[in-house]
Amino acid sequence: MNESIRSHYDFIVCGGGSAGCVVARRLAEDPDVTVLLLEAGGSDRVPQAIDSTQWMWNIGTSRDWGFKAQPSASLNGRTPLLPMGKLLGGGSSINGSVWARGHKHDYDFWAQCADDEGWGYESVLSLYRRIEDWKGPADAHRRGVGGLLNILQPDNPIPLVPALIESAQALGIPFVQDINGAAMEGDGGCGLPNVLVQDGNQRVSMAATYLHPYMGRSNLDILLCAEVGRVLLEGKRATGVEFIRRGKLHKVECTREVILSLGAMNTPKVLMLSGIGDAAQLRPHGIEVRHHLPGVGKNFQDHILLAGCMWEYIVPEAPRNNAAEFVFYCKSDPSLKTPDLMPVLEECPFASEVTGTQYDVPTGAASAWTLAPGLARPDSRGQIRLASANPLDAPLIEANFLSTDTDMKAMIRCVEICRDIGNAAGLAPFRKREVMPGNLSAKDMEQFIRNAAGTYFHGSCTAKMGRDEQSVVDGQLQVHGIDGLRIADASIMPAITTGNTMAPTVIIGERAGDILRKAHSLSSAHITLG
């Protein structure tokens, strides 16, 4: 990782997160091109990132951007935290290590939006097969073996997990051997998540997998603590970037393309600071409008997670593996095409800043377990706005969680299912008492949900791919109206995927790599070092 850089590069990748690591690696596989990766955070080689069970305790540290939503009436005026990874590897270095690939209908919808079958389910499956080294039940059509990413099911999960599976089955949610297999082409199911871990609880991040084997190569420079402020433009073409490092402003030129992989909050922020966005948003901040693109920052989506349905242990049980060893997908309404609920087990007490004071929550990570209700396909939409023209100011994030009646109805049903599972007879050996929410009236349940709801850490969709007037990139990930500028991160999703978003974001990075290699006739053998 370099302390000094060149004056210009063939490609500049902005953001070293789950997609940026992939893009930088795939470009650098051609030894004849030069690549610069700029990452605002620090190194991923710290114990808190390496240990996959510590993910929840990274929130609010220097490894987190520390974003929070604007006050929202739909959450009783609360401003929930919106954690996002700020270190090499991004979210993949501090998240729950869950590899959830998404539903067939998700990708077919993307392909429809982009008018490009390269984003369709069968095409995406080929990318997953290419990159996975799957250690679970064999499925030659859906799963890959021998790829870069070590993916497995949690080894020796806590004793609570089999009891949760049995209780879910009793409610008609079938147990499936592979939650990423046929279940994600149909009505879902319950079981163990796929996780990116090895040697017990060692995290497999995108930085460790894609970048570490390439560090030291002469054509790849990685600069940490470098916060991108704006894209440099000549007319309608990107020619470089401006970034701040240790209080100093720097500029670096790009001869081929700039790729923004800054995430759903920072990618639209940088576009707007560069004069690309809704003119009505830019002019009040004195920013010259270089290209009017009204969809920038719009369409914000996130899975809504409730903190949560909690039970105190009779005998405390320490978390294992990724501390989230059970998940299920089901429908709040049988008429739905795709599962819209995605609760997850948190192997610790998990409460919001409000419910944590309203209820008698046990202390200590091993004292309680939480079945956290989650919405996989929320209807609520938000937006990202600029706070000012200062690149160091955080953007204003209007998350608008639970702002639709449909989302509230689905969440109420999700809480009911989680309580039915957690209070089942089979869970009695693990249940001293139900901590929250208890048997509430309809009015009190709605208030509990609004006080407990927050993020699943899956911000996305703020620079969506498509062809309508609110789209920001096309199917080739090029920013509409700007040459030499592409986006490769979760912001390009037209709609959020069914499940955790790391895996789809990696796929976006892989697809971007393929697109860029073809566009620039780069050599690549998909080298699988390390």
Secondary structure as UniProt FT lines:
FT   STRAND          8..14
FT   TURN            18..19
FT   HELIX           20..28
FT   TURN            31..32
FT   STRAND          35..38
FT   HELIX           47..50
FT   HELIX           52..58
FT   TURN            59..60
FT   TURN            62..63
FT   STRAND          67..68
FT   HELIX           73..75
FT   TURN            76..77
FT   STRAND          81..82
FT   TURN            88..89
FT   HELIX           90..93
FT   HELIX           104..114
FT   HELIX           117..119
FT   HELIX           121..131
FT   STRAND          132..134
FT   TURN            140..142
FT   STRAND          149..152
FT   HELIX           160..170
FT   TURN            171..172
FT   TURN            179..181
FT   HELIX           182..185
FT   TURN            186..187
FT   STRAND          189..191
FT   STRAND          197..198
FT   TURN            199..201
FT   STRAND          202..203
FT   HELIX           207..211
FT   HELIX           212..214
FT   TURN            215..216
FT   TURN            218..219
FT   STRAND          220..223
FT   STRAND          226..234
FT   TURN            235..236
FT   STRAND          237..245
FT   TURN            246..247
FT   STRAND          248..260
FT   HELIX           263..273
FT   TURN            274..275
FT   STRAND          276..277
FT   HELIX           279..282
FT   HELIX           283..285
FT   STRAND          291..292
FT   TURN            294..297
FT   STRAND          300..301
FT   STRAND          304..306
FT   STRAND          309..312
FT   TURN            321..322
FT   STRAND          327..330
FT   TURN            334..335
FT   STRAND          344..346
FT   TURN            353..354
FT   HELIX           355..358
FT   TURN            365..366
FT   STRAND          368..372
FT   STRAND          374..375
FT   STRAND          382..385
FT   TURN            391..392
FT   STRAND          396..398
FT   TURN            401..402
FT   HELIX           405..422
FT   HELIX           425..430
FT   STRAND          433..436
FT   HELIX           442..452
FT   STRAND          453..455
FT   TURN            462..463
FT   TURN            469..470
FT   TURN            475..476
FT   STRAND          478..479
FT   TURN            480..481
FT   STRAND          485..487
FT   HELIX           490..492
FT   HELIX           502..519
FT   TURN            520..521
//
